[in-house]
Amino acid sequence: MQNQPDQPISFGGLLRWAITPPQSYVVYFLCVVLVGGLSFYVGTLKPNRHPTLVPPPASAPHSK
């Protein structure tokens, strides 16, 4: 079989390369690390505490 370096890599060719057994383990591991890292990053973000359109509750009168 000849090497054909002049042909552009298509998405289908890349997909066929990625699902062969040695590469598929690495691709799966990278996907797990990426999803885990993104979920950790999103979990560490501070939520925005914007006041809602509801007015604050009125304080009860203090009896003397």
N, C-alpha and C positions, 0 to 999 in steps of 0.2 A: 504494500500500500504506500502511496506517495504522500509526502507532506504537501499540503496546499496552503501556504501562508498568505496567499493573495486574496483568499475568499474572506469576506467580512463575517463576523460572528453574529448569527441571528439569535433571537430569543429562544426559538425552538432548539437550536444547537446547544445553547447554554443550558437549557432545561434538561436536554438529554444527557449532557455532561454531568449535571448536578444530581441526577437520580441514579447514577451508577454507584454501586456499593461503597467504595472507599470515600468518594466525595459526599455521598448522601449523609454519612455520619457527621462529617464536618459541617455541612449545611444545616442539619438538624440541630447540632450543638450551638452554632452561631445564632440560629433563630430563637432557641431557648434563652440564651444569654441576652439577646436583644430585647425580647419580650420581658424578661425578668428585670433587666436594667431600666427599661422604660417605665414599667409599673412601679419600681422602687422610686424613680425620679418623680413620677407624678404623685406618688404618695407623700413625698417630702415637701411638695409645694404648699405654701400657705394659702388657705382659702381667702377669697376676697370678702371682707366684712363690710359690704356697703349697706347703709341703712335702707330699710324697706320703706315703702310708701305709707305704712301704718304709723300713726303718731305714737310716741311713747306713752305708756300707761300713766294715767293721772295718779298722783300720790294720794293716799288716803289721808284725810285730815287727822291731825294728832289731837287727842283729847287731853285736857289739862287736869 
